[in-house]
Amino acid sequence: MLYSSAQEWRDAAHRKVLVFGMSGLGKTHLSGLLRGSENWFHYSIDYRIGTRYLGETIADNAKAEAMKVPFLRDLLLSDSIYIGSNITFENLSPVATWLGKPGDPDKGGLPMAEYAKRQELFKQAEISALLDTGYFSARAQTLYGYDHFICDTGGSICEWVDPGDPQDPLLNALSEECLLVWIKGDDAHTQELIRRFDKAPKPMAYQPEFLERVWQEYLNENKCSEDDVDPNAFIRWTYAKALTHRQPRYAAMAKWGVTITPDQIGTLRSEDDFVDLIATTLPAAG
């Protein structure tokens, strides 16, 4: 690990961490707390995806929808209006909306072929954004003068790595740059995430093999064709399965770093509290 002991972590002139875990457990909240201290640079993977790697694709998708409306089509063709996405750290909806959901087009669903294509584009964008971590870590210090750095990852990071492989290129690149920190939820957190998702389902990125398996299972169980699938019903049905699929992958990734909980994050009030918390997860001496 980047810091071999609690003392080395406390003494570090430049602390660098990468937080991972399911969406909704506190990654962005923690990042915002540290950013608010004005000593930490907040690098959001989803923001980087939406602005650098998929920004034009997302805008083009919105333009394609607008082109279906004659009034807007004429304004676009005459360059009278501009369409773009307003992505912020707190509002990443343009990325999720573009990613979409598979199923009945009359209910806003995408054909599975198009959905799978977007999944692959997102995968490549996320991997590229993760590999930019070192660049932004150096940039935060040399260009902006930040002492410390936090990388706020998306929930799907575990889908693109093999944590059991000590030579995994992505995990090696990330662990050489940052201390990996797993935000581990318990059963109660999982049930709360499911409840929230059921109330407001949102698109997710899945490992291709997992997506293919659950898609076929859904079609078989419901005896329906692709165009009969209710997009929201499918992603609600898939969500709990995705949590179960991801948990052991996160746990294996945790061996590359340290583990904290959402409840511990909830007690933090300052960057000093965070420094103390991470210190408790590391050996006293290297």
URUR-V385055 format. One record per pair of residues at least 24 apart in sequence whose C-alpha atoms are under 7 Angstrom apart, sorted by the first residue. I is the first residue (numbers start at 0). GAP is how many residues later the second one is. Records with the same first field share a line. If there is no record, write none. Layout:
# URUR-V385055
I=GAP + GAP
This chain:
# URUR-V385055
0=174 + 178 + 255 + 256
1=173 + 174 + 176 + 177
3=282
4=277 + 278 + 279 + 280 + 281
5=273 + 274 + 276 + 277 + 278 + 279
6=277 + 278
8=270
12=134
13=133 + 134
14=133 + 134
15=132 + 133 + 134 + 162 + 163
16=132 + 133 + 134 + 161 + 162 + 163 + 164
17=132 + 133 + 134 + 160 + 161 + 162 + 163
18=132 + 133 + 134 + 161 + 162 + 163 + 164
19=133 + 135 + 161 + 162 + 163
20=134 + 161 + 162 + 163 + 229
21=133
22=131 + 132
23=169
24=158 + 160 + 237
25=236
26=125
27=124
29=235
30=119 + 121
33=237
36=234
38=107 + 108 + 109
39=106 + 107 + 108 + 109 + 110
40=99 + 105 + 107 + 108 + 109
41=107 + 108 + 109
42=107 + 108 + 109
43=45 + 107 + 108 + 109
44=84 + 85 + 107 + 108 + 109
45=107 + 108
46=40 + 41 + 42 + 45
47=81
48=76 + 77 + 80
49=45
52=72
53=71
57=36 + 37 + 40
58=24 + 25 + 26
95=106 + 107
98=104
99=103
100=102 + 130
101=129
102=123 + 124 + 125 + 126 + 127 + 128
103=123 + 124 + 125 + 126 + 127
106=123
108=122
118=86
133=43
155=49 + 50
157=88 + 91 + 92
158=47 + 48
162=89 + 90
163=88
178=78
179=76 + 77 + 78
180=76 + 77 + 78
181=72 + 76 + 77 + 78
182=76 + 77 + 78 + 79
183=75 + 76 + 77 + 78
184=76 + 77
193=46
197=38
200=31 + 34 + 35
213=24
